[in-house]
Amino acid sequence: MPLISVVIPTYNRADLLPRAIQSVLNQTFKDFELIVVDDGSTDNTEEIVAGFRRQIGNVFYVRQPNSGQCADPKNHGIELSTGRYLAFLDSDDEWLPRKLEMQLQLLENKPALGFVGCNITVFDNKTGLTLRTHDLDRYVRNDFVEEVLKLNVLTPSAVMVRRAVIDNVGVFDTELNVADDLDMWLRISDKYAFGFVPEYLLRYCIHGGSMLGNLRIKNETIEYERIFAKHRERMARYPSVYRSALRRLGSKYCAMGESPKGRAYYAQALRSDPRSLKMRLLYLSSYFFGEKSYAAVYRLKREGSRARSKINMAISVFFRVVGRNKAS
């Protein structure tokens, strides 16, 4: 039996999947099995995986009917896995060569750890340029639960977990979609410590094809409300996180045109912090501003995030050019 089981869930990413698989095969640690779970793709995903299977015997392919979920294909991979450790890789991301080696070493040396992460580099798929980085040392320096609730940047691709831990806390929650990973880390952290390798071992890919506009707002709102309901007591232990969650839900519902529901969340946040001028203004604004106004603010925030990424990209290009000029 292999020591590590690597699970790649995928759906219609035949253009990106080869890079992810190759990054697994390039690992310095070789005692692993790679399970690709195809969630009902309609492209040539099976053919892509078959090409790798002809090169190396520890690559396995399983196809399932499309679930439309993030959790279900990961759970299928867990069910099929035989390793003592589990590592997940989204089919658009890629690992650096020592990812498995370094995380395994930490878990083997520290039996009290249930799961470990690493630093993350976020890159643009079109240009290959770095947009930003996530240093996850704060997760071990500070309170893990508070940090993961505030930031939620601990993607499954950055994590390795003991199989026994999953057997104990249960698999990913199929009632959740994009937040199934956040839910998993919170459940694990109830019983186990988190460890951290201070190296950039994951390249997280940003690319097109995501949901846009009102549909995205709606899906994000429903998902975030489910997470809030499931972990409300835990969030309430951290007042700033709790108020932020209530404010976020209020704004999302107002942006969807459901101002009474949004106002109810604003009211809860205001009761939690009666002196907050910002919350008073938000609460009052829900009576005067309509769906279009909130949606416009929501889009401006997203555009601001994109603008910051473009600035980071420009800075990266600048230093690359300067570096080449110095070298010449």
Steps between C-alpha positions, in 0.01 A plus 500: 500500500623853425570734790313795345180512295470805276146588388434730204129580446433642154226610263558614140856617559685297239699814415625551857504145640831390338689770689349388831574131437854571386565700818406189700722274290786748547491459880827403668302258720384211284308263729154622401194407301323760288122472470333726243125522563317622189170661600326424169720703263386541138848578366795262446598474868502118490734500201735743677524278808542188286811658347657538844393147600701364210807675643460410868300229674392683815260737319135391528191640331140472619200662337174582677175669392524875532420603858550873446678509837849553633457256789365193323798417271744560788299260716501241220877529486525456877285188476732348238826604668732257679774732634569595861495867397273695265592796281253683277583695186249704301539426131597859413771534768852362514747392767867575528718184500562473877138551612429139598849442640501799732144463627544128561820565696316743727211259563735208565710705744204647689233234573277756677432679170186400314557702184760732353508784249755709311544846352315578177589692186201624298568532127317608186443211261529714186828669583651271762577807711466505877201702619549466875622262769344356814731441797317260727727524803229706675295180525754353741609827665147607588169330569442261207120522506497880507749522214324248277166673560647841418702401194380164365798466264593150614414327171496116494790507252726633778410232757612151592294313762524168679250246369416408861393862559248487214374166630443669836340833400323385182530587132424832327144626552304457175240750623766765444672585175778759484530515881526125560873542564450773763252274677749211491786704652273621779387147582857367498626787716252401772709188566842544340780753468595667173858500372669719244791471257642854450565450128308595185401152389172573317428712193130593509356579158266790415320463168169564323191283505361596840142613565431869446253765607181440697524122476837510672371734772206269565706181515763660724230631733325164535832325559624751755168489686526120527851526644386775739206290623717191548782676685316794658591411858866465405497837319332667799815433703678755280296826512670670203459190283139459610408861422679480167302188407168666588594816309610294200174308490302821535679661206468191283124475555455870430700456177258220404202732549393339829543808718275386790712187548820699460374756751433222751865394481612863532281530811666194657843650428390832652378324816840335521673841478251784574770767481599421142427802278566290190232248598249776575557648155471161330179424688346836402619471141304176457181711515609747232723317253377228268644188341682688222689719747621207710587293194702794364698522825552124491638524145723794594655293779569219254644743245719643773631152574570444130672838478729411791587174325583691179724737696679204659541347155646825362747519790603140436560575130700811590738312727540223245602753237737676740650165592563410134657841432735462797595150388585626152 
